[in-house]
Amino acid sequence: MFNILNSKANPWVNALKWREAVFMQAINLGNSYSFIERDNFDRPVRVVLLDPLRMRVKIKDSGEPEYTYTRNNGTPGTFNARQIFNLAGFGPDAYTGYPMVTLFREALRLGISMQTFSNSFISKGVHTSGIVHHPETLGDEAKQNLKKSITETYSGESEAGRVLVFEEGMTWTPFSMTMADAEFLGSRVFQIEEVARILNMPVHKLKVMNNTPRANIEHEQIGWLTDTLRPWSERMEIAVDTQLLTPIERKKGFSQHAMNQLQRGDMKTMMETQRIGRFAGIYSANKALENLGENPLDDDDIGNRLWQPSNMMNADSEAARSGGGSTGGTTGDGQGGDDNESKEMV
């Protein structure tokens, strides 16, 4: 399973692209499905991504899901739960998730419409849209020539903002909205914030920094990890454990995303954390190096050795109950000793 999740999902797709596509489908469409190919020992050997729009799920009376997938040639195929890897987002039941594209289509459509409007707004030279007044009465041909001349000279994004120059007593009356009148810029930022709310992520991750003090970015980053990434990570981890690991493998281990690398923004804080864990006897040197993204020490014996303060004692010992003990700790029966509960730093 480690090879499938970290190296090659199948002979044609690497693990990173497969996981990216799985999360994109689950977030946007509510569900992601992959076909699981297993060996004779029921162990997965490859996973192949499927199109969620061509999948139908039926729940039997026993509660077991049955998957019907329409193949490229148009023929349906039926698969059981052991053959399909399903990552479902937040939804009404255990097998389907709500598609965000459908739930928030109006908000997304507004953002797309604003982008289309902005392109048209600029390409048509909105800064100079208005009426040209000529003191004389012009014929149809003269009107067309004047209109063509003004359009070619002042329209288009490369010509927007140029100064108009007229002859023969002509005057100009603008009538179109300006960017400020249309509250264009503010509405664009609002749409970005709306998308951030839909994805449950801090707005600075979408490169909007107007209302985010830089001093708070570190806490915003922590919120992004705990509120945005962690729920989806847990969904993926549980799906892998229950759908890709065998019952025997689940007794021996579990899948988990390595999130430590995403929390390495402040190196001083990271080093202080490793130091505290090291001297508390929680981390070995190799574990601290792993948390920092560094290679382990060449000497495994030294690298995996735990340290412990020499002035600690068994809290259940007679010496601890009597209020003290000799430096170096005591054994469980209250006598000073050199057992596993009291080790000097090495």
N, C-alpha and C positions, 0 to 999 in steps of 0.2 A: 504493500500500500504506500510506503514511503516513496518508492520510485514513481508511482502513478501521480501522487500529489505534488512531487517536487522536481521530477525530471521529465518523463514522457507519459502523457495521459493515454496515448496510443501511438502507433508508429508514424502518424502523420501530423500530430498536434502535440506541442510541448505542454507541460503541466501549467505553466503560467498563463498561456493563452486560453487553456480550457477553463481554469478557475476564473479568469476575467469574464469570459463569455457566460459562465454559470451565474456569476453575481449580476451581470448586466441583465440577463433574461429574468432572473428572480426579482430584481428591483423594478424593472420597467414593466414586465408582463405578469408578474405574480408568481411564476413557476419556471423552473429549469429542469429539463429531463435529459438523461444520458443513458445509453444502453450499456449494460455491464456484461462483459464477456468473462466467464469464469473457467478455471481449470478443473481437473477431475477431483480436486480436493475442495471444491467450492470456494476457492480463493480468487478474487478479481485479478485479472491480468491486463485488462485495458478498459477504458470507458470512452464512449463515442457520443459526442453532443448531438442532440436531436432538436427539431424545430418545435417549440412549445405550441405554436398555433395549429399544428397538425396532430396534437395529442388530445385524447379524450379519456377522462378518468371515471370509472364506475366503481362504486363501493358495494361489495357483496353484503348479504345479510350477516355474514360472519365478521364483517368489518375489514376484510382484506380488500385492498384496491386492485382493480384490474385495468390495465392500460391498453388502449387501442390507438395505434399510430398509423397514419396514412403514409405509405412509402412514396418514393419518387414516381413510381409507375402508376400510382393511384389506388393500389390494392391495400386494404387494411391488414394490419398485423396485431395480434393480441399478445400481451406480455404480462407476467406476474410480477409481484413486488421484488423478487430476488433478481429480476433482470433489468430493473429500471432504478436509476439513481435520481431521486426527486428532491430538489431544494425548493421549498415553498416559503414565501414571505408571509407577513401578517395576513391572516385570512379567516374565513368563517368556520373552517374545519381543519383537520390535521393533514389534508392532502392538497389543498388549494390555497393560493394567496391572492390578495387583491392586486390587480394591475394598476400601477401608478399612472401609466399613460392614459388609462380610461378614467380613473378617479379624478385626475387633475387635468383632464384634457382642455377645459376651458381656460385655466391659467396658462397652460403651455401654448394654447392657440393664441392667446393674447400676446405672449412674448414673441411668437413667430410673426404675428401681424404687425407688431411694432417694428420688428426688424425689416420687414418688407416695406412698411411705410417710410422708415428712415432712408432706405435706399432710394425710394421714389422721391422723397422730400429733397434729397441732395441732387439727384441726377436731373431733376427738372428745374433747378435753379430757383429754389423757393425764395431766396433773398431778393430777387428782382421781379417777382410775379406781381402783376398789377395791370393798370389801364394806361395806354398812351393816348393823349388828347391832341388832335391836330386842329388848328384853327380853321382849316379849309375842309371842304367836302371832298373825300377821296373816292376814286373809282375802285371797282373790285380788284383790278390788276395792281393798282397802287397799294391797296390794303394788304394784298398778299405779299408784295415785295417788301413792304415795311415790316410786316410780321416775320417774314423769313429772315430779314436782315437782323432784327432784334434777337430772334431765337438763336441764330448762328453765332452772334457776337457775345451774348450775355448768358445763354443757357448752359447747363452742364456743370458738373462738380468742379472742373478745372477753371470755369469762368465765374463761379459763384462769388458774389461780393464785389465785383467790379463796378466802377463808377459809370453811370449812364450819361451819355452825351447826346443831346438831340439838337436838331436844327429846325428852322422855319417856324419857331414859336411853339413847338410841341412841348407838352408837359406830361409828367409821370405821376400816377396816383397808385401807390401800393395798396393791396387789399388782403394779401395772404397772411396767415398766422406766422409769427416768429417762433423760434425754438422756445423762447421763454413763455410766450403766450400758450403754447401747446403743452407746457410743463413736460417737455420731452425728456430731458435728462433725468429729472426726478422720477419719472415713471419707469425709465429703463432700470434705474437702481432698484426701484420697488419690485420689478419683475425678478431681478436676481435674488433679492431677499425672499421672494415668494418661492422660488425654486429651492433655496436653502432650507426653508421651512418644510417643504415637501420631503426633502431628503434627510431632514432632522440633523443638519450639520451647521457649524458656525459659518457665518457669512464670509469671514476672512478667507476661508478655503476656496471661495469663488472669486478671490482677488478684489473684494470690496472692503476697504479699510477706513471708510469715512467715519464710522461711528464706533470703531474698535480701537481703544487706546493701546499703544504698543506694549505698555506695561502689563496688560492683561492677556497678551497673546499666549503666554505659557499656560495659563489656566484655560484659555479657549482650546488650546491643543489637547490638554488633558480631557476636557469635555468632549472633544471630537473622538478621542479614543474610547472613552467609556460610554458615550451616548450614541455615537454613530457607528463606529466600527465593531465594538464589542457585541451588540445584539446580533449582527450579521455573522460575526465570527462564531458565536455560539450556535447559531442555526447550522452553519457549515460543519462545525465539529461534531455536533450530535447526529447530523445526517450521515457523516462519514462513519462514525462509531456504529450506528444502528443498521446502515445499509451496505457498507463495504467491508467491515470487519466481521469475521466469523464469531460465533458465540465463545469459542475457546480463546480467540485473540482478544475479545473484550475483557476476559478475566485477567489477561496479562498486561494490557496497556490501553491507551486511548490516544486520540488525536487532539492536537492543540496548536493554535497559531502562536508563533514566536513574536510577541508584541514588544519585547524589550528594545528592539532596534528603533522602534518608532518613538521611544521616550528618551532618546539620547540628545535632545536639544541643548540641555545645559550640562556640559561635561563636568563642571565643578560639582554639581549636585549628584551626578552619576558616580563620580569618584568617592564622594562622601558616603553615599549609600553603600557602595562596595566595602568601604573601610569599616562601617558600622557592622555590616553583616559578617565581615571577616573576623573582627575581634569579638563578636558575639557567639562565634562558633557555628554560624549558620552556613556561610560560604567558605569553600576552599579557594585556593588561588586560581585554580582552573575554572571554577564556577564563576568567580568574579570576572575573569578574563572573557569568558563566554558571554556574560551580560554586557560587556563593553564591546563585543564584536571582535575580539582579538583571539589569536591562536593560543592553545594551551602551552604550558611549559613542557620542555622535552622530557624532563624527569617526572613520570607519572606519580611516583611515590611522594615527592615533595609537592607536586601540584595538587594532588587530591587530599592532602593532609589538612585536617581541621585544627584550628587553634581554639583554645578556651582559657579564659582568665584563671590564673592560679589561685586566686583568693575566693573561689566559689566553693560552696559546700552543698551537700544533700539537704534539702529543706526538711526532710523527714527524719534527719539524724538526731541523736541525743544532744549533740553539741549545739545544733541549731535551735532545738527546743529550749535549751538552757541559756540561750542568748549569746553564744559566741563559739569560737573554736580556734584552733591553731592555724596559722597562715599556711596555705597549701591545701586546705580543705580537709574534710573528714570522711570516713567511710560510713556506710549505712548504720553501723552499730555504734557510732559516736567516736570511734578511734581514728586517729590520724592514719592515713595510708596512701598508697600509691596505686589505687585501683583505677578503673576506667572512668569513674565519675569525677576524678580530679587529675587533670593532666596539665603539665606545665607547657607554656608556649614554646614552640620549636622554631 
